[in-house]
């Protein structure tokens, strides 16, 4: 019986080195660490580079990993048929991979009419804001109304020059419109405004004869409480109540999405 057991143990001993040691990653780690359970890496990107040098599976500890750019996997990240590289959660912990950037230590300053603003990184580009995991309403006119029949609030004067006259640069906003027969809706991105303050949105919008479209609304103005927007021109995050919440709560997170796709295989 012992003769049957010894060859099996030898085979197991030969197979273990092929699999390589596992690498560990934790949001509280450090990319200067060796990637062990006691001293994990901080980023998945660094673990990927380590695996390419010396193959091994990657264990993700619980927490959120923010990706500033897409994480691209190709053939060299696959391992081999005998020893495939696997990225997985450690034990029963729950890691979360986010395509957003966490904004911390923002210096909120008064802007006007109860609106506050804070300086953000110059290269930040986003159209959404999440506060403590909750998606915020994009600044808009008319105000958000969940009881409204269409679009959570609509107004026939939404694209009127009475509003656009007061907007220094509406570029990057949107307006949404319902077909006169109410069979469908359209969304257009605002490309600017002309000398008469009429909003521009491309040839497609003009072809739809917007004078006949019933309810419309752009998402641009910064009025209602709890709403926010990113002003790319001045690189500021504007929002109401957000600053107060940040001051009141010790654990407060503002996250803005910056990439459309998190993982990419090539």
N, C-alpha and C positions, 0 to 999 in steps of 0.2 A: 504493500500500500504506500509506503514511503517513496518508492521509486516512481510512482505515478504522480505524486504531489510535487516532487522537486522540479521536474521539467516545467510545470505550470508556473511555479514561482519564478523560475528563471525567465520565462517568457514575459511575465508581468513586469519584472525588473527591467527588461530591455525595452518595453513599450513606454514606460513612464517618462524617460528623458525625451522621447519624440514629441510628446504632448507639450512639453515646456511648462515652466512655472506660470501660474496665473498672475495677472496684473490686477491691482485694485485701484479704483478711482472713487473719490469722495469729494463733495462740494467743499468740504473743510480741509482737503488735502493740499499738497504743494507739488508742483511739477518738478521741483528740485529733489523730491523724495525718490526712493528706489521703486515705488509702486507696490509695496508689500501691504499686507493687511494692517500692520501697525503704522506704516508710513505710506499712505496711498498717494497717487497722483491727484491733481486737482481737475484736470480736463480730459475729456475723451480724445481730443486731438493729440495730446501728448502720449496717451496710452496707445493710440494708433501707430504713432511713430516708433514706440518701443516694440510693439508687436512686429513691425516690419523688420526690425533689426534682429529680434529674437522671438519667434512665434510663441504664442501662448494665449489662452482665453482671457477675457477681460470681465471682471466682476464690478458692477456698478453699485455703490452703496446708495442708500436712500437719500433723497433730496432732489433739488432742481439744478440741472446743468444748462446754462445759457450759452447758446451758440451764436457768435457774432457773424458767422457765415456758414454755408452749407458744409456738411460733413460728407466728403466724397470717398466712396469705397470702390476699389477696382480689384483686379485679379490677384494682386500681391497681398491683399488683405484677407484672402479666403483660406489661407493655409493649404493643407493637402487633403486628399480623400481619407487618408489614414489618420490625420490629425487636423481637422478643420478648426479654424479660429472662430470662437463663439463669444459674442457680447451678451451678457445676461445680468439680471438682477442678482445681488448677493443675498442668498437665503430668501426670506420672505419680505425683504425691504422693497420699497417702491421708488425707484429712481424715475425722474421726469426729465425728458429732453425738451427744452424750450427753444423756439426760434426767435426769442426776444432778447432784449437788453434790459437789465435792471438799472433804473436810474436812482442813484443814492445821493444823499447830502445836497439836495437841490436848495438853492437859495431863493425862496419865494419872495417876490417884491410886488407891491401894488402896481396895477396897470391903469385901469380906469373903470368906473361904473361897477365896482365890486369884483372886477376881474383881477386875477393875480397871474404872474408869469415868472418863469425860471429859465435860466440859461442851461442849454443842453449841449452835448457834443456837436461840433460843427458838421460832422459827416452823418449825423442821424437823419434817417428818412423813414417816416412811419405815418400811418393813417389811423392807427388804433391805439388806445390806452387801456391798460388793465390795472386796476387798483385792488390790491389784496385778492387777486385772482378773479375779480369781477370786471367784465368788459364795460367800459363807460360809453355813454351815448355821445356820438359825434356832435359837436356844436352845430346848431341848425336853426332854421326858421321855417315854419313856426315852431314853438316849443313842443317838446315831446309830449304826446298825449296817447296813452295806450288804449283809450276808449274811442279814439277817432276811427272812422270807417276805413280810411286809407292811409297807408304810410305812417301810422302812429301820429298823425297830424298833417294837415295840408292847408294850403292857402292859394287862392287864385292869383294873388299878387306876389308870389314868391320870387319870380324873376323880374319883377317890375323895377324900373330904374329908380323908383323911390327908395329902394334898398341899396341897389348896386352903386348909387352915387356916393354912399358913405363908405364903400369898401375900397381901400387903397389898391389892393390887388387880390381879386377873387380867384386867381389861377390855382388850380389844384382842388377846388371845391367840386361838388356834384349837384346836379338837380335831377329829380325823379318826376316822371310824368305818367299819367294814366291815359290810355287811349280813350277818345270820346265815347266809344261804344262799351268801354269798361271791360274789354276782353283781354287786355294785357297792359304791361307797363314798360317804361323805358328808363334808362339811366344814362346820363351824359356827364362827361368830365368838363368842367369849366376851363377854357383855355385863355381867358382874359376878358377884357371889355374894350369897346371902341370909344371913340371921342364923345359919343352920346350916352355913354355908360351902359349900353346894351351888352348883356353877357354873350360871350362867344363860346361855342361848344362844337364847332366842326360842321361839315356839310351834312352829316347824317341827321343832326337835330333840325336843321333848317328844312330838310326834305320831309320831316314829319308834320309840318304845319302846326307849330306849337300854339298858334293862336286858337286852335280848335281843341287842344288838349285841356282836359278839365282840371283835376287837382295837381298841383306841382309844388315841389319844395326843394330848395338847395340845402346842403349840409355845410354851412360855412360860418355863420355868426356865433359869437361867444356870449350867450346870454343866460340860459337856464342854469340853476344850481346843479352841480354834479356833472356838468358837461365839460369837455376839454377838447383841445385841438393842438396840432403842432404847426407853428408858423415857420416854414422852411426859410423864408426870406430873412427873418430876424433870428432864426434858430432858437426859438423859445417855445417852451411848453406852457400853454395857457389853460387854466382851469379854475373853477370855483369850488370851494370847500376842500379841494384836494390838499391844499397847503395846511389848512386847519387840522385835517385828519392826520397828516404827517407829523404835526407838532404834538398831537394828543396821544398818539400811539407809539409805543416803543418799537413794536415790530410792525413796520409799515412798508409795503412794497409797491412801487410803480414800475410796471413792465410794459415796454412797447415792442411790438413785433417788428423785426427788421428783415426777415427773409421769408419767402413764400414756401419753400420746401426745406425740410430739415435734413433729410438723408438723400443721397444720390448715389446710385450704383452705375458704374461705367465699365 
